[in-house]
Amino acid sequence: MQDEKVQSRLMTANIITITAGGNDLLQANRTFMYTYDPSVFDEVTVEFYQNMASILSEIHYLKSLHPTPYMIRLIGLYNPFPHLSYSDFWVQRFNNILLSFRDERTQFVDIYSYFIYGGEHLFNFGRLHPNKYGYEVIAEATASCGFEPLKQEIESNQNENSTAELSRGVFLRLTRTIVTVFSFSLVIENLNFWLFFLFFVYF
């Protein structure tokens, strides 16, 4: 997060979505397949927790320098390899780590069960990446978490007298940017529509 342009855009972002951890697990699994040493998963779990704590800490710090309304959505992991007997345990352990960071601004988006039940229908060839239906599921799951406290802050900042709930269309016009974290690197996207299709980068 050292790039000044990225930091500047982050400070004015309203919605911050984070997808992380998939690459870490895949790399650990590759190592395990060669070494059969299960400790690699314990090591990567500790590193993942530390990295997520660092990311969120820096986001909160940068937002404190430019106090615009914002919320954070931590997108959970799905299991691309359910045939591996140990995969569910570690995917869910990573998801529990993400869940542990939940607070009034930060929500965990659980997509695990959608991809279990959706099966091949939600995956592209090779099962690593979601297809368009998979990304639609992720977007809808993210939207279902709601827009609090961002909506209240935007309403308050704009001194609106009406107590009526903002429609989704109005809310999206007020929202300027989405910052998506790909495996601990920032990529900035302009928000033009809600179904923004978060991209998971698996190697």
C-alpha positions as CSV (number, residue, x, y, z in Angstrom):
1,M,0.0,0.0,0.0
2,Q,2.9,2.3,-0.5
3,D,1.8,3.8,-3.8
4,E,0.7,7.4,-3.2
5,K,-2.0,7.3,-5.9
6,V,-3.5,4.2,-4.5
7,Q,-3.4,5.7,-1.0
8,S,-5.1,8.8,-2.2
9,R,-7.9,6.9,-3.9
10,L,-8.3,4.7,-0.9
11,M,-8.8,7.7,1.4
12,T,-11.8,8.9,-0.6
13,A,-13.3,5.4,-1.3
14,N,-16.7,4.6,0.2
15,I,-16.8,0.9,-0.4
16,I,-13.7,-1.3,0.2
17,T,-14.0,-4.9,-0.7
18,I,-11.1,-7.3,0.2
19,T,-10.5,-10.7,-1.4
20,A,-7.5,-12.4,0.0
21,G,-6.2,-15.8,1.2
22,G,-6.9,-18.0,-1.8
23,N,-3.4,-17.8,-3.2
24,D,-1.9,-18.4,0.2
25,L,-3.8,-21.6,0.6
26,L,-3.1,-22.8,-2.9
27,Q,0.6,-22.2,-2.5
28,A,0.6,-24.0,0.9
29,N,-1.2,-26.9,-0.7
30,R,1.5,-27.1,-3.5
31,T,4.2,-27.3,-0.8
32,F,2.2,-29.9,1.1
33,M,1.9,-32.1,-2.0
34,Y,5.7,-32.2,-2.2
35,T,6.6,-32.4,1.5
36,Y,3.5,-33.9,3.1
37,D,4.3,-31.6,6.0
38,P,1.0,-30.3,7.4
39,S,2.8,-27.5,9.3
40,V,2.8,-25.5,6.1
41,F,-0.9,-24.8,6.6
42,D,-0.4,-23.7,10.2
43,E,2.4,-21.3,9.1
44,V,0.3,-19.8,6.3
45,T,-2.7,-19.4,8.6
46,V,-0.6,-17.2,11.0
47,E,0.8,-15.2,8.1
48,F,-2.7,-14.7,6.7
49,Y,-4.0,-13.4,10.1
50,Q,-1.1,-11.0,10.4
51,N,-1.4,-9.7,6.8
52,M,-5.1,-9.1,7.2
53,A,-4.6,-7.3,10.5
54,S,-2.0,-5.1,8.8
55,I,-4.2,-4.3,5.8
56,L,-7.2,-3.3,7.9
57,S,-5.0,-1.3,10.3
58,E,-3.6,0.7,7.4
59,I,-7.0,1.2,5.8
60,H,-8.4,2.6,9.1
61,Y,-5.4,4.8,9.4
62,L,-5.6,6.2,5.9
63,K,-9.4,6.8,6.3
64,S,-8.7,8.7,9.5
65,L,-6.6,11.1,7.5
66,H,-9.6,11.7,5.1
67,P,-12.7,10.9,7.1
68,T,-15.2,10.1,4.4
69,P,-18.0,7.6,5.0
70,Y,-16.8,4.1,4.3
71,M,-17.5,0.4,4.9
72,I,-15.4,-2.7,4.4
73,R,-16.5,-6.1,3.0
74,L,-14.3,-9.1,3.5
75,I,-15.2,-11.6,0.9
76,G,-14.9,-15.2,2.1
77,L,-13.2,-18.0,0.4
78,Y,-14.9,-20.8,-1.6
79,N,-13.4,-24.2,-2.0
80,P,-12.2,-25.0,-5.5
81,F,-11.0,-28.4,-4.5
82,P,-13.7,-30.1,-2.4
83,H,-12.3,-33.5,-3.5
84,L,-9.3,-33.0,-1.2
85,S,-10.3,-34.3,2.2
86,Y,-8.5,-31.6,4.2
87,S,-9.5,-28.6,2.0
88,D,-12.8,-27.8,3.7
89,F,-11.1,-27.5,7.1
90,W,-8.5,-25.0,5.9
91,V,-10.9,-22.9,3.8
92,Q,-13.2,-22.6,6.7
93,R,-10.3,-21.8,9.1
94,F,-9.4,-18.9,6.8
95,N,-13.0,-17.8,6.7
96,N,-13.1,-17.8,10.5
97,I,-10.1,-15.5,10.5
98,L,-11.9,-13.1,8.2
99,L,-15.0,-13.3,10.4
100,S,-12.9,-12.4,13.4
101,F,-12.3,-9.0,12.0
102,R,-16.0,-8.1,11.9
103,D,-17.0,-4.8,13.5
104,E,-19.5,-2.0,12.9
105,R,-17.7,-1.0,9.6
106,T,-16.5,-4.4,8.5
107,Q,-18.7,-7.3,7.5
108,F,-17.8,-10.8,6.4
109,V,-19.4,-12.0,3.2
110,D,-19.9,-15.8,3.4
111,I,-19.9,-17.3,-0.1
112,Y,-18.7,-20.8,0.9
113,S,-22.1,-22.6,0.9
114,Y,-23.2,-21.0,-2.4
115,F,-20.3,-22.6,-4.2
116,I,-20.8,-25.9,-2.5
117,Y,-24.4,-26.1,-3.6
118,G,-23.8,-24.4,-7.0
119,G,-21.0,-26.8,-7.9
120,E,-19.8,-26.8,-11.5
121,H,-22.5,-24.3,-12.5
122,L,-20.6,-21.5,-10.8
123,F,-17.1,-22.3,-12.0
124,N,-15.2,-21.8,-15.2
125,F,-13.2,-24.6,-16.7
126,G,-10.5,-25.8,-14.2
127,R,-12.6,-24.8,-11.2
128,L,-10.3,-22.1,-9.9
129,H,-12.2,-19.1,-11.1
130,P,-15.9,-18.4,-10.9
131,N,-17.8,-17.9,-14.1
132,K,-20.3,-15.1,-14.7
133,Y,-22.9,-16.9,-12.5
134,G,-20.4,-17.3,-9.8
135,Y,-19.5,-13.6,-9.8
136,E,-23.2,-12.7,-9.7
137,V,-23.6,-14.9,-6.6
138,I,-20.6,-13.1,-5.0
139,A,-22.1,-9.7,-5.9
140,E,-25.5,-10.6,-4.5
141,A,-24.0,-12.0,-1.3
142,T,-22.1,-8.8,-0.9
143,A,-25.2,-6.6,-1.5
144,S,-27.2,-8.7,1.0
145,C,-24.9,-7.6,3.8
146,G,-26.5,-4.1,3.5
147,F,-25.0,-0.7,3.4
148,E,-24.9,0.3,7.1
149,P,-23.3,2.4,8.4
150,L,-22.3,4.0,5.1
151,K,-25.9,4.9,4.2
152,Q,-26.5,6.7,7.4
153,E,-23.2,8.6,7.2
154,I,-24.0,9.7,3.6
155,E,-27.4,10.8,4.6
156,S,-26.1,12.7,7.6
157,N,-23.3,14.4,5.6
158,Q,-25.8,15.5,3.0
159,N,-28.1,16.9,5.6
160,E,-31.1,15.1,4.3
161,N,-34.3,15.8,6.1
162,S,-36.1,12.8,4.7
163,T,-36.1,9.7,6.8
164,A,-37.0,7.5,3.8
165,E,-34.4,4.9,2.9
166,L,-32.3,5.7,-0.1
167,S,-33.0,3.5,-3.1
168,R,-30.2,1.4,-4.3
169,G,-29.8,3.4,-7.5
170,V,-29.5,6.7,-5.6
171,F,-27.0,5.1,-3.2
172,L,-24.8,3.9,-6.0
173,R,-24.7,7.3,-7.6
174,L,-23.5,8.7,-4.3
175,T,-20.8,6.1,-4.0
176,R,-17.6,7.1,-5.8
177,T,-15.2,4.2,-5.8
178,I,-14.6,0.6,-4.8
179,V,-11.2,-0.5,-3.7
180,T,-10.6,-4.2,-4.1
181,V,-7.7,-5.9,-2.5
182,F,-6.3,-8.8,-4.5
183,S,-4.1,-10.9,-2.4
184,F,-2.8,-7.9,-0.5
185,S,-2.3,-5.6,-3.5
186,L,-4.6,-2.8,-4.3
187,V,-6.5,-2.4,-7.5
188,I,-8.8,0.6,-8.0
189,E,-12.1,0.4,-9.9
190,N,-14.6,3.2,-10.6
191,L,-18.0,2.2,-9.4
192,N,-20.4,2.3,-12.4
193,F,-22.8,-0.4,-11.4
194,W,-23.5,-2.6,-8.4
195,L,-22.7,-6.0,-10.0
196,F,-19.1,-5.2,-9.9
197,F,-17.9,-8.8,-10.2
198,L,-15.1,-9.2,-7.7
199,F,-12.1,-11.0,-9.2
200,F,-10.4,-13.8,-7.3
201,V,-6.9,-14.4,-8.5
202,Y,-5.9,-18.0,-8.0
203,F,-2.6,-19.4,-9.3
